[in-house]
Amino acid sequence: MALFAFRAAKEAAALANTMGGLECLVFTAGIGERSASIRKAICEKLTWLGVVIEEHANDTHAEIISRPRARWRCA
């Protein structure tokens, strides 16, 4: 799980750099629907980019899991 989170965060950071920033990080499929721990692990590695999740929203698999004033939206 740690390696998967590392690689996913690495790709998101590379995309943010290449595209000059991102507005939203979208989790889909099994991870998006059912894996709060993996979403959290990925987002923790991206805090330096402004990714901040709301723990309760993530734990309850809400549609939007980022904090209201976070730089990025996470869905």
C-alpha positions in Angstrom: 0.0 0.0 0.0 2.8 2.4 0.8 4.5 1.9 -2.6 1.2 2.3 -4.4 0.4 5.6 -2.5 4.0 6.8 -3.2 3.7 6.1 -6.9 0.2 7.6 -7.2 1.3 10.8 -5.4 4.4 11.0 -7.6 2.3 10.9 -10.7 -0.1 13.5 -9.4 2.8 15.8 -8.5 4.4 15.3 -11.9 1.1 16.2 -13.6 0.7 19.3 -11.4 4.2 20.4 -12.4 3.8 19.7 -16.1 0.4 21.4 -16.3 1.3 24.3 -14.1 -1.0 23.2 -11.4 -4.2 21.2 -10.9 -7.7 22.1 -9.6 -9.0 18.8 -8.6 -7.8 15.3 -7.6 -10.4 12.7 -8.5 -10.3 9.2 -7.0 -12.3 6.6 -9.1 -13.2 2.9 -9.2 -12.5 0.8 -6.1 -10.2 3.3 -4.4 -12.6 6.1 -5.0 -15.5 4.2 -3.7 -14.1 2.1 -0.9 -10.6 2.9 0.3 -10.3 5.8 2.7 -6.9 4.6 3.9 -5.4 4.7 0.4 -7.0 8.1 -0.4 -5.6 9.4 2.9 -2.1 8.0 2.2 -1.9 9.5 -1.2 -3.2 12.9 -0.1 -0.8 13.0 2.9 2.1 12.9 0.4 0.6 15.8 -1.5 0.1 18.3 1.3 3.0 20.4 0.1 0.9 21.0 -3.0 -2.1 22.2 -1.0 -4.0 18.9 -0.8 -5.9 18.8 2.5 -8.6 16.2 3.1 -11.4 16.4 5.7 -11.0 13.2 7.8 -14.7 12.6 8.4 -15.6 13.1 4.8 -12.9 10.7 3.7 -13.9 8.1 6.3 -17.5 8.2 5.3 -16.7 8.1 1.5 -18.3 11.5 0.8 -18.3 12.8 -2.7 -16.0 15.7 -1.8 -13.3 14.8 0.7 -11.2 18.0 0.7 -11.5 20.7 3.2 -13.7 23.7 2.1 -10.8 26.1 1.7 -8.2 23.7 0.4 -6.2 24.7 -2.7 -7.2 21.5 -4.5 -10.6 19.8 -4.4 -10.5 16.1 -3.8 -13.4 14.0 -5.0 
